[in-house]
Amino acid sequence: PPLREYVSEKLRRDRGIGVSADDIVLADGSSQPLHMLIEALIDPGDVVLTEHFVYSGTLDILRRLRANVRGVECDQDGMLPDALEDVIESAIAEGKKPKMVYTIPSFQNPQGWTMSLERREALLRLASRHGIPILEDDCYVDLRFEGDPVTSIHALDDDGLVMYVGSFSKIIAPGMRMGYLTAPPQVMD
């Protein structure tokens, strides 16, 4: 309980995410909560949208569960809104509405960029308009050495679409493998 309370306070202070300790699930690094969410929500053949180049560990999980992964073109500010809309509409036209958008918006792995606030807002608007949940993998956000952090997508979400995963593994000790997630109540249930 004290660690969940700490995570709740850290998210409120650092990421603008207002959740209680009861809304936090502790896990083994960030990969376990990603796996838990993907396994719970994705069936074989479900369309999942990601940045065109994205962390291979998450791609491995998605492929193992036989998701239909579709990349979205990016530039140095993140996913291109027009490209995202095109990929969404293409999937819907095939009768395969995307089941989720997976993104690493801060210090994206392997591309290294941080998604701008404008792109985060555009991503959220598109996801909201189409009713597509977002899985925000913010495991690298605490690695910032300079500049101001960009608010989390979760903090911008008024519709309960964003699931959020974070980790202490990158900043404390990689071998410690301590991560966490928070999500809308229906997902947590």
Buried (B, 14 or more C-beta within 10 A) or exposed (E): EEEBEBBBEBBBEBBEBEBEBEBBBEBBBBBBBBBBBBEEBBEEEBBBBBBBBBBEBBBEBBEEBEBBBBBBBBEEBBBBBEBBBEBBEEBBEEEBEBBBBBBBBBBBBEBEBBBBBEBBBBBBEBBBEBEBBBBBBBBBBBEEEEEEBBBBBBBBBEEEBBBBBBBBBBEEEEEEBBBBBBBBEEBBE
